[in-house]
Amino acid sequence: MIILVIDDRELTIHEAEASGDALWLSAPAAESVTGFTLKPEGLCKGAVCVPLPPGRERELVDGARVNVAALWRHLGKPSVHSADGSVWVLGEGADDRAEALRSLEAPDFTLPDPSGRSHALSDYRGRKVLLVTWASW
């Protein structure tokens, strides 16, 4: 069992195999986690396909398994794991974060008010919102 954190989601994956810096998932599991589908032309997400680098195909794909950590690194995104390989984080690349900052659109999140009722930032899209934060450090 492996815990995988990706896109603000924490997933428990039972059919995963961690080996060094490799995180192997079945092709269907890799697709459900990353959105990339294994096709003859490479790993594809929608109309965009990432060809497998010549000579490095087995680093990314082994039969019907996909090394999602190697795919992430190939895309220029960070991939880190715990020392024992039981927890993995597939992060967002610097280019993606910079684009989000340029858009000036805050990422969506949900927090409870003092009475426990949840509020999502997206519920207030198009209206002015004042966010007040505080930290003890």
C-alpha positions as CSV (number, residue, x, y, z in Angstrom):
1,M,0.0,0.0,0.0
2,I,1.3,3.4,-1.0
3,I,0.0,6.9,-0.1
4,L,0.2,9.3,-3.1
5,V,-0.3,13.0,-2.8
6,I,-1.1,14.8,-6.1
7,D,-3.2,17.9,-7.0
8,D,-4.2,18.4,-3.4
9,R,-5.5,14.9,-3.2
10,E,-4.3,12.1,-0.9
11,L,-4.8,8.7,-2.4
12,T,-4.2,5.2,-1.0
13,I,-3.0,2.9,-3.8
14,H,-2.9,-0.8,-3.2
15,E,-1.6,-1.9,-6.6
16,A,1.6,0.2,-6.6
17,E,5.2,-0.9,-6.5
18,A,7.9,1.4,-5.3
19,S,11.5,0.6,-6.1
20,G,14.2,3.3,-5.5
21,D,13.0,6.4,-7.4
22,A,10.4,4.5,-9.4
23,L,6.7,4.3,-8.6
24,W,5.1,1.7,-10.8
25,L,1.3,1.7,-11.3
26,S,-0.9,-0.3,-13.6
27,A,-1.8,1.7,-16.7
28,P,-5.4,2.1,-15.6
29,A,-4.3,3.3,-12.1
30,A,-1.8,5.7,-13.6
31,E,-4.5,7.1,-15.8
32,S,-6.9,7.6,-12.9
33,V,-4.2,9.3,-10.8
34,T,-2.5,11.5,-13.5
35,G,-4.9,11.6,-16.4
36,F,-2.2,10.2,-18.8
37,T,-3.3,7.2,-20.9
38,L,-0.8,4.7,-22.2
39,K,-1.1,4.6,-26.0
40,P,1.2,3.4,-28.8
41,E,2.3,7.0,-29.5
42,G,3.3,7.5,-25.8
43,L,1.6,8.8,-22.7
44,C,-1.3,11.0,-23.6
45,K,-3.6,13.4,-21.8
46,G,-6.4,14.6,-24.0
47,A,-5.0,15.5,-27.4
48,V,-1.4,16.0,-26.0
49,C,0.9,13.0,-26.1
50,V,4.3,12.8,-24.5
51,P,6.5,10.4,-26.6
52,L,8.6,7.9,-24.8
53,P,12.3,9.1,-25.1
54,P,14.2,6.7,-27.4
55,G,16.4,4.4,-25.4
56,R,14.5,5.3,-22.1
57,E,11.2,3.6,-22.9
58,R,11.6,1.0,-20.1
59,E,12.3,3.7,-17.6
60,L,8.7,5.0,-18.1
61,V,6.8,2.0,-19.3
62,D,7.2,-1.7,-18.6
63,G,4.5,-3.8,-20.3
64,A,1.2,-2.5,-18.9
65,R,2.8,-0.6,-16.0
66,V,3.7,3.1,-15.9
67,N,6.5,4.7,-13.8
68,V,4.5,7.8,-12.8
69,A,7.5,9.3,-10.8
70,A,9.7,9.0,-14.0
71,L,6.9,10.5,-16.1
72,W,6.6,13.4,-13.6
73,R,10.3,14.1,-13.7
74,H,10.3,13.8,-17.5
75,L,7.6,16.5,-17.6
76,G,9.8,18.8,-15.4
77,K,7.7,18.4,-12.3
78,P,9.0,17.4,-8.8
79,S,8.6,13.9,-7.5
80,V,9.6,13.0,-4.0
81,H,9.1,10.1,-1.6
82,S,9.7,9.0,1.9
83,A,12.8,7.0,2.7
84,D,10.8,3.7,2.8
85,G,8.9,4.5,-0.4
86,S,5.5,4.3,1.3
87,V,4.6,8.0,0.7
88,W,5.0,9.8,-2.6
89,V,4.3,13.4,-3.7
90,L,3.9,14.4,-7.3
91,G,4.2,18.1,-7.3
92,E,3.3,21.0,-9.6
93,G,6.1,22.4,-11.8
94,A,7.5,25.9,-11.4
95,D,6.1,26.9,-14.8
96,D,2.6,25.8,-13.7
97,R,2.9,27.8,-10.4
98,A,4.2,30.8,-12.3
99,E,1.2,30.7,-14.7
100,A,-1.2,30.5,-11.8
101,L,0.4,33.6,-10.2
102,R,0.2,35.5,-13.5
103,S,-3.5,34.7,-13.7
104,L,-4.1,36.4,-10.3
105,E,-6.8,33.9,-9.7
106,A,-6.7,32.3,-6.2
107,P,-6.9,28.5,-6.1
108,D,-10.2,27.1,-4.9
109,F,-10.3,25.9,-1.3
110,T,-13.0,25.1,1.2
111,L,-13.0,26.0,4.9
112,P,-15.6,25.9,7.7
113,D,-17.0,29.0,9.4
114,P,-17.2,29.2,13.2
115,S,-20.6,27.4,13.0
116,G,-19.1,24.5,11.0
117,R,-20.8,25.4,7.7
118,S,-18.4,24.9,4.7
119,H,-17.6,27.7,2.3
120,A,-15.7,27.3,-0.9
121,L,-13.9,30.2,-2.5
122,S,-15.4,29.3,-5.8
123,D,-18.9,30.0,-4.3
124,Y,-18.0,33.7,-4.3
125,R,-16.4,33.9,-7.7
126,G,-17.1,37.3,-9.3
127,R,-17.7,39.0,-5.9
128,K,-15.2,40.8,-3.8
129,V,-13.9,38.6,-0.9
130,L,-11.7,39.6,2.0
131,L,-9.5,36.8,3.3
132,V,-8.0,37.3,6.8
133,T,-5.3,34.8,7.8
134,W,-3.2,34.4,10.9
135,A,-0.4,32.1,12.0
136,S,1.4,31.7,15.3
137,W,4.9,31.4,13.9
